[in-house]
Amino acid sequence: MSANGYDQDGCHQHDPHELGDHHGHRDADSDWVAMADLLEVQGETNSSYVRQALAELDYRSPRRILDIGSGPGVAACQLASTFPGAEVIAVDNAPELLIRAEERAKRLGVRLGTRTAEFPDGVADVGSADVVWSAQVVHHVGDQQAALHQLAGLLTPGGVLAIAEGGLPSRYLPRDLGFGRPGLQERLDAAMADRFSQMRDELPGSVAVAEDWPGMLRAAGLTEVRSRTFLVDHPAPLDDGPRRLVRLVLERYRQAVGELLDAEDLTTLDRLLDPLDAAAVDRRQDVFLLAATTVHYGRRAGR
Ligand SMILES: C[S@@+](CC[C@H](N)C(=O)[O-])C[C@H]1O[C@@H](n2cnc3c(N)ncnc32)[C@H](O)[C@@H]1O
């Protein structure tokens, strides 16, 4: 999930869903599939950032749109409802997530196709598109610059690539919870940042690159490159959806970086997650959700 600079939340590179198991195709799939609920609730909670980002696409009446690494298809369905005249295809290497995307599209009454493909090499045969959207996926590929070349190569002349990478780590918790050592969220973020670096180092074919996303889009041959950051702000007290997201995220933190925390922080985190504790995230009135996601756009010359 995601987020140095930070990448989404949507999902940020340092958000906990960003740590899939990348040691093998099957394991990676299993991991993302296990996080399907988290990805879906997160997509729904942060849907306003996608709505704002699509309003900035600057492409009139696209005929074909790809969402590369769509997960359970929350953004793909937004694309489909925003551009009802377009053929929208959700692409992911986890067929289980694409089934969820299909079910979601049916439920919402939008037209969505799906394709199982391994990014980057496997997407070459999904065909070209006027708009390619890819959120929190490029940083899961060893060679990020090569991945961007691959995405740029899918564009029709004049087509637009939009990638969500970077932004700020999401915030959920007040600095002082009234128990435990203040500043837990910052320490969780630091632990996730370490895990994220480890994840990148262990990716097959990992290539170190300065994560200058606009520069990387230009290096992929795109023009009119620009970046916009979109805020998602759910103030306290939270409604049920964002509150469920906070629980899912903290459960994932517990699993992903629990062993990196000291005993006091671990006790604090466990209290937040104990449904019988009056201080748990399910009941607290002071839990909020604040996320800033950056989307980088570039256009293929021509048309
Ligand atoms: C962090 S999630 C992002 C999901 C969605 N784009 C969003 O913003 O919520 C990463 C997604 O990319 C998919 N994915 C990761 N590596 C992939 C690869 N090499 N090829 C295809 N899909 C991949 C995962 O299955 C997962 O659905």
The ligand as a MOL file (V3000), in Angstrom:
LIG
                    3D

  0  0  0     0  0            999 V3000
M  V30 BEGIN CTAB
M  V30 COUNTS 27 29 0 0 0
M  V30 BEGIN ATOM
M  V30 1 C -0.8760 -0.9910 -4.6020 0
M  V30 2 S -2.0200 -1.9120 -5.5140 0 CHG=1
M  V30 3 C -2.8000 -0.5980 -6.4170 0
M  V30 4 C -4.1710 -0.9460 -6.8960 0
M  V30 5 C -4.9100 0.2160 -7.5640 0
M  V30 6 N -4.2030 0.7270 -8.7130 0
M  V30 7 C -5.1190 1.3320 -6.5730 0
M  V30 8 O -4.6070 2.4390 -6.7700 0
M  V30 9 O -5.8010 1.0880 -5.5790 0 CHG=-1
M  V30 10 C -0.9930 -2.6750 -6.7550 0
M  V30 11 C -1.7890 -3.4950 -7.7600 0
M  V30 12 O -0.9150 -3.8220 -8.8340 0
M  V30 13 C -0.9850 -5.2010 -9.1050 0
M  V30 14 N 0.3510 -5.5950 -9.5420 0
M  V30 15 C 1.4970 -5.5540 -8.8120 0
M  V30 16 N 2.5460 -5.9480 -9.5530 0
M  V30 17 C 2.0170 -6.2410 -10.7830 0
M  V30 18 C 2.5970 -6.7050 -11.9960 0
M  V30 19 N 3.9150 -6.9460 -12.0940 0
M  V30 20 N 1.8000 -6.9090 -13.0550 0
M  V30 21 C 0.4600 -6.6580 -12.9860 0
M  V30 22 N -0.1400 -6.2140 -11.8560 0
M  V30 23 C 0.6320 -6.0100 -10.7720 0
M  V30 24 C -1.4070 -5.8660 -7.8130 0
M  V30 25 O -2.0730 -7.1020 -8.0400 0
M  V30 26 C -2.3380 -4.8060 -7.2200 0
M  V30 27 O -3.6390 -5.0010 -7.6520 0
M  V30 END ATOM
M  V30 BEGIN BOND
M  V30 1 1 1 2
M  V30 2 1 2 3
M  V30 3 1 2 10
M  V30 4 1 3 4
M  V30 5 1 4 5
M  V30 6 1 5 6
M  V30 7 1 5 7
M  V30 8 2 7 8
M  V30 9 1 7 9
M  V30 10 1 10 11
M  V30 11 1 11 12
M  V30 12 1 11 26
M  V30 13 1 12 13
M  V30 14 1 13 14
M  V30 15 1 13 24
M  V30 16 1 14 15
M  V30 17 1 14 23
M  V30 18 2 15 16
M  V30 19 1 16 17
M  V30 20 1 17 18
M  V30 21 2 17 23
M  V30 22 1 18 19
M  V30 23 2 18 20
M  V30 24 1 20 21
M  V30 25 2 21 22
M  V30 26 1 22 23
M  V30 27 1 24 25
M  V30 28 1 24 26
M  V30 29 1 26 27
M  V30 END BOND
M  V30 END CTAB
M  END
